[in-house]
Amino acid sequence: MQIIALNGSPRKENSTTKKLVDEVLFGVRTAGAETSYIDLCQYTIGYCTGCGSCYISGNCVIDDDYPEILKRILSADGIVFASPNYINQVTAQVKTFLDRSADAIHCQRFSGMYGCSVSTAGGSGALEVAAYLNRTLGILGADTVGGVGVVMAEGEEAWNRAVQEARKLGKDLVDAIQVRRKFPEQEAVHHEMHERMKALILSNKDVWKHEYRYWQDKGWL
Ligand SMILES: Cc1cc2nc3c(=O)[nH]c(=O)nc-3n(C[C@H](O)[C@H](O)[C@H](O)COP(=O)(O)O)c2cc1C
């Protein structure tokens, strides 16, 4: 079993968020799975221009590292999304990556995958950012097992608590994948999303040829 983490902090090895992600991945390895890590800011990912080419052809007009990262994520069994809180949101690098994922959302490419999210913040909002990342994993089709967030201003005790939570979260992610855990509330959200995307694909079927074909091949239409 392979779990991949994607961190959108630009602070490389100094990233506090990376340190917390490392604890999640420690938990993952303790539970017997393999891990890999993507430092998102070391890659080149351009802004979505909203041209709709990916809906039509499955490919973006921008030639950059996005497809490679998506491919790596899709080849894993589970994903850890991580970002520090930048002005009560994910970093611009993470948002840029997510904006490029509209086709992946239309095609529910993360269906059957499991994930969790991690965030750190200076003074507030870490859990909110982790919750946003989990909601995004959800609209991509994944089930999420939980999130961990820590506000650094709360000091060492809060950090130590978060480390324990992060290790537990990593183990829980592996367990959820092993038993193919069901989340009835999330299934309802997936169902609603599926119906909404289906209507969208059908109403654009003459133009969004790649997405229509993808849904047909999946047997979802
Ligand atoms: C541009 C910028 C914006 C930030 N915005 C917030 C914020 O809105 N709220 C907050 O609590 N911390 C904010 N922070 C602090 C970071 O969230 C915090 O230092 C975090 O732990 C950094 O994680 P990293 O080391 O993984 O990059 C901000 C930091 C930067 C550089």
The ligand as a Gaussian input file, in Angstrom:
#p B3LYP/6-31G(d) Opt

LIG

0 1
 C        2.034000      34.885000       3.797000
 C        1.686000      34.268000       5.106000
 C        0.371000      34.304000       5.550000
 C        0.010000      33.751000       6.766000
 N       -1.288000      33.841000       7.178000
 C       -1.623000      33.346000       8.384000
 C       -2.969000      33.489000       8.841000
 O       -3.843000      34.019000       8.190000
 N       -3.259000      33.002000      10.079000
 C       -2.311000      32.405000      10.863000
 O       -2.644000      31.972000      11.945000
 N       -1.041000      32.246000      10.428000
 C       -0.665000      32.707000       9.215000
 N        0.624000      32.555000       8.772000
 C        1.601000      31.783000       9.584000
 C        1.764000      30.344000       9.067000
 O        0.518000      29.725000       8.883000
 C        2.570000      29.498000      10.066000
 O        3.803000      30.093000      10.332000
 C        2.761000      28.086000       9.551000
 O        3.097000      27.233000      10.619000
 C        3.823000      28.008000       8.477000
 O        3.951000      26.685000       8.042000
 P        5.203000      26.203000       7.163000
 O        6.424000      26.336000       8.025000
 O        4.869000      24.792000       6.853000
 O        5.268000      27.076000       5.956000
 C        1.000000      33.113000       7.568000
 C        2.336000      33.067000       7.118000
 C        2.679000      33.643000       5.906000
 C        4.114000      33.589000       5.436000

